[in-house]
Amino acid sequence: MGGNNVLSEGIALYKKGDYAASLAFFLSIPDGSKVDDMELSYYIGLCYARLHRHDDALLYLEQVVTGDKNEKRVLQCRFILAIIYCQSDRKRLADFELKKLLETGYKSSSVYAALGYIAWENNQIEQSIEYYHKALGSDPNNPTALNGLGFVLACENRDLAKALAYCKRALEIIPTSAAFLDSVGWVYYKLGMMEDSIKYLKQAMEIDGDNNEILAHYRQVSAQFQ
C-alpha cells in the first residue's frame, strides 16, 4: 500500500496525459523510498515512451520485461519494446518480441499488424499481406491493419478497389491520422484519380508535413497533377 501511495500522484499525472510532469515526479522519488521498483520502472519507461525518448524508455522497459513478476505489465512493456525496435530499425529485435507475444495470445491483432509492417519493410510482400489478414481475422476493425493492408496492396497495384476500401475504413476510425490520409491519397493516385489524391495528401501534409514518405507522395502527385 505504501508504495502505491508514494506513486499515486505521478500515476494521476500520467493518466491525465501530463507525461513530462509525471516523469519529473517519478524521477524525483528518492532512493530508499517504500516503492515497488518494478512498478516505478514501468511508469518511468511509459513516460519516456510517450515523450518519444526511446533510448531512455528502453532502459526501463527492458528492466520490467526481464525482472517483473506482474505478467500484465511484462506483456505491455514487451509490446512497447517491439514498437520502439520497429521504429528504430531494429527489426530482428522487434520480430523476436512480437513472436514472444504471439505465444501468449497478447493483443494478437496488434501483434500481427506490427509483424505485417516489419515484413513489408523487409520486402516480404506475401508474408506482410498474410500477417495483415491474420490481424483483421482477429479484429476486423484494427485501423493499423486496415491501413497497412490497403497500403501494401496499393503499392503492389493489387486489388485497388479493396485497397481503397481498407484505407477508408481505417480513416473512418481515426480521421485525423496523417498516415491514413496519406494512404487514401496514395490509393487514389494509383487509381488515376488525381483530384481526390491531392486532396487527401494535402490534408496529410497539413498534419505531418515533416514526414518524409508523406512529403514524397505529395511531391510526386503534385508534379503530375499540375
C-alpha positions as CSV (number, residue, x, y, z in Angstrom):
1,M,0.0,0.0,0.0
2,G,2.8,2.4,1.0
3,G,4.4,2.1,-2.4
4,N,1.1,2.8,-4.2
5,N,0.6,5.9,-2.1
6,V,4.0,7.2,-3.0
7,L,3.4,6.7,-6.7
8,S,-0.2,7.8,-6.8
9,E,0.5,11.5,-7.7
10,G,2.7,10.5,-10.6
11,I,0.2,7.9,-11.8
12,A,-2.6,10.5,-11.7
13,L,-0.5,12.9,-13.8
14,Y,0.3,10.1,-16.3
15,K,-3.4,9.2,-16.6
16,K,-4.2,12.9,-17.3
17,G,-1.7,12.9,-20.2
18,D,0.9,15.2,-18.5
19,Y,3.8,12.8,-19.2
20,A,6.6,15.4,-18.6
21,A,5.2,16.3,-15.1
22,S,4.6,12.6,-14.4
23,L,8.2,11.7,-15.4
24,A,9.6,14.5,-13.3
25,F,7.6,13.3,-10.3
26,F,8.8,9.7,-10.7
27,L,12.4,10.7,-11.1
28,S,12.3,12.8,-8.0
29,I,11.4,9.9,-5.7
30,P,14.5,9.4,-3.5
31,D,16.3,6.1,-3.2
32,G,15.2,4.1,-0.3
33,S,11.5,5.1,-0.6
34,K,9.0,2.3,0.0
35,V,8.1,1.8,-3.6
36,D,7.8,-1.2,-5.9
37,D,11.0,-0.8,-8.0
38,M,9.4,-2.6,-11.0
39,E,6.3,-0.5,-10.9
40,L,8.4,2.6,-10.7
41,S,10.5,1.4,-13.7
42,Y,7.3,0.6,-15.5
43,Y,5.9,4.1,-15.2
44,I,9.2,5.8,-16.0
45,G,9.5,3.7,-19.1
46,L,5.9,4.5,-20.2
47,C,6.6,8.2,-19.7
48,Y,9.8,8.2,-21.7
49,A,7.9,6.2,-24.5
50,R,5.1,8.7,-24.5
51,L,7.6,11.5,-24.8
52,H,9.4,9.7,-27.7
53,R,12.6,9.5,-25.7
54,H,13.0,5.9,-26.9
55,D,16.6,5.1,-25.8
56,D,15.7,6.2,-22.2
57,A,12.4,4.2,-22.4
58,L,14.3,1.0,-23.5
59,L,16.4,1.1,-20.3
60,Y,13.4,0.9,-18.0
61,L,11.0,-1.2,-20.1
62,E,13.7,-3.9,-20.5
63,Q,14.1,-4.0,-16.8
64,V,10.4,-4.7,-16.4
65,V,10.4,-7.4,-19.1
66,T,13.4,-9.2,-17.5
67,G,12.6,-8.7,-13.8
68,D,8.9,-8.0,-13.2
69,K,6.6,-10.8,-11.9
70,N,3.5,-8.9,-13.0
71,E,2.6,-10.6,-16.2
72,K,0.3,-7.9,-17.5
73,R,3.0,-5.3,-17.1
74,V,5.6,-7.5,-18.8
75,L,3.3,-8.2,-21.8
76,Q,2.5,-4.5,-22.2
77,C,6.2,-3.5,-22.0
78,R,7.2,-6.2,-24.4
79,F,4.8,-4.8,-26.9
80,I,6.0,-1.2,-26.5
81,L,9.6,-2.5,-26.8
82,A,8.6,-4.2,-30.1
83,I,7.2,-0.9,-31.4
84,I,10.3,1.1,-30.4
85,Y,12.5,-1.5,-32.0
86,C,10.4,-1.3,-35.2
87,Q,10.6,2.5,-35.3
88,S,14.4,2.5,-34.7
89,D,15.0,-0.1,-37.5
90,R,16.0,-2.9,-35.1
91,K,13.6,-5.3,-36.8
92,R,15.1,-8.5,-35.6
93,L,14.6,-7.5,-32.0
94,A,11.1,-6.3,-32.8
95,D,10.3,-9.6,-34.5
96,F,11.6,-11.5,-31.5
97,E,9.4,-9.6,-29.0
98,L,6.3,-9.8,-31.2
99,K,6.7,-13.6,-31.7
100,K,7.1,-13.9,-27.9
101,L,3.8,-12.0,-27.5
102,L,2.1,-14.3,-30.0
103,E,3.0,-17.3,-27.9
104,T,0.9,-15.7,-25.0
105,G,-2.0,-14.6,-27.2
106,Y,-1.4,-11.0,-26.2
107,K,-3.3,-8.4,-28.4
108,S,-2.9,-10.8,-31.4
109,S,-4.4,-8.3,-33.9
110,S,-1.9,-5.6,-33.0
111,V,0.9,-8.0,-32.9
112,Y,0.1,-9.4,-36.4
113,A,-0.3,-5.8,-37.7
114,A,3.2,-5.0,-36.4
115,L,4.6,-8.2,-37.9
116,G,2.9,-7.2,-41.2
117,Y,4.8,-3.8,-41.1
118,I,8.1,-5.5,-40.4
119,A,7.6,-8.0,-43.3
120,W,6.7,-5.1,-45.6
121,E,9.9,-3.2,-44.6
122,N,11.9,-6.3,-45.3
123,N,10.3,-6.6,-48.7
124,Q,8.5,-9.8,-47.8
125,I,5.3,-8.8,-49.6
126,E,3.3,-12.1,-49.3
127,Q,4.3,-12.5,-45.7
128,S,3.2,-8.9,-45.0
129,I,-0.2,-9.4,-46.6
130,E,-0.7,-12.7,-44.7
131,Y,0.1,-11.1,-41.4
132,Y,-2.3,-8.2,-42.1
133,H,-5.1,-10.7,-43.0
134,K,-4.4,-12.5,-39.7
135,A,-4.7,-9.2,-37.8
136,L,-8.0,-8.5,-39.4
137,G,-9.2,-12.0,-38.8
138,S,-8.6,-11.4,-35.1
139,D,-10.0,-7.8,-35.2
140,P,-11.7,-6.7,-38.4
141,N,-11.7,-3.1,-37.2
142,N,-8.0,-2.8,-36.3
143,P,-7.2,0.5,-38.1
144,T,-3.4,-0.2,-38.3
145,A,-4.1,-3.5,-40.0
146,L,-6.7,-2.0,-42.3
147,N,-4.4,0.8,-43.4
148,G,-1.4,-1.4,-43.7
149,L,-3.1,-4.0,-45.9
150,G,-4.6,-1.3,-48.1
151,F,-1.3,0.5,-48.5
152,V,0.6,-2.7,-49.3
153,L,-2.0,-3.7,-51.9
154,A,-1.8,-0.2,-53.4
155,C,1.9,-0.2,-53.7
156,E,1.8,-3.6,-55.3
157,N,-1.0,-2.5,-57.7
158,R,-3.2,-5.3,-56.5
159,D,-7.0,-5.1,-55.8
160,L,-7.0,-1.3,-55.8
161,A,-10.7,-1.1,-55.1
162,K,-10.2,-3.3,-52.0
163,A,-7.1,-1.3,-51.1
164,L,-9.2,1.9,-51.1
165,A,-11.9,0.3,-49.0
166,Y,-9.4,-0.9,-46.4
167,C,-7.7,2.5,-46.1
168,K,-11.0,4.4,-46.0
169,R,-12.3,2.2,-43.2
170,A,-9.1,2.9,-41.2
171,L,-9.6,6.7,-41.8
172,E,-13.2,6.5,-40.6
173,I,-11.9,5.1,-37.3
174,I,-9.1,7.7,-36.9
175,P,-10.0,10.7,-39.2
176,T,-7.0,12.8,-38.0
177,S,-4.3,10.3,-38.8
178,A,-1.8,11.8,-41.3
179,A,-0.6,8.2,-42.2
180,F,-4.2,7.1,-43.0
181,L,-4.9,10.3,-45.1
182,D,-1.7,9.7,-47.0
183,S,-2.6,6.1,-47.7
184,V,-6.1,7.1,-49.0
185,G,-4.4,9.7,-51.2
186,W,-1.9,7.2,-52.5
187,V,-4.5,4.7,-53.4
188,Y,-6.4,7.4,-55.3
189,Y,-3.2,8.2,-57.1
190,K,-2.8,4.5,-58.1
191,L,-6.4,4.6,-59.4
192,G,-5.6,7.6,-61.5
193,M,-8.0,9.8,-59.6
194,M,-5.6,12.8,-59.2
195,E,-8.0,15.4,-57.7
196,D,-9.1,13.0,-54.9
197,S,-5.4,12.0,-54.4
198,I,-4.1,15.5,-54.0
199,K,-7.0,16.5,-51.7
200,Y,-6.1,13.7,-49.2
201,L,-2.4,14.2,-49.5
202,K,-2.7,17.9,-48.8
203,Q,-4.6,17.1,-45.6
204,A,-1.9,14.6,-44.6
205,M,0.8,17.3,-45.2
206,E,-1.1,19.8,-43.0
207,I,-1.0,17.4,-40.1
208,D,2.5,15.9,-40.6
209,G,4.4,17.8,-43.3
210,D,7.8,16.7,-41.9
211,N,7.1,13.0,-42.6
212,N,9.4,12.0,-45.5
213,E,7.1,9.5,-47.0
214,I,4.1,11.8,-46.9
215,L,6.2,14.6,-48.4
216,A,7.5,12.3,-51.2
217,H,4.0,11.2,-52.1
218,Y,2.7,14.8,-52.1
219,R,5.5,15.9,-54.3
220,Q,5.1,13.0,-56.8
221,V,1.4,13.6,-57.1
222,S,1.7,17.4,-57.3
223,A,4.2,17.2,-60.1
224,Q,1.8,15.1,-62.2
225,F,-1.3,17.0,-61.2
226,Q,-0.1,20.3,-62.5
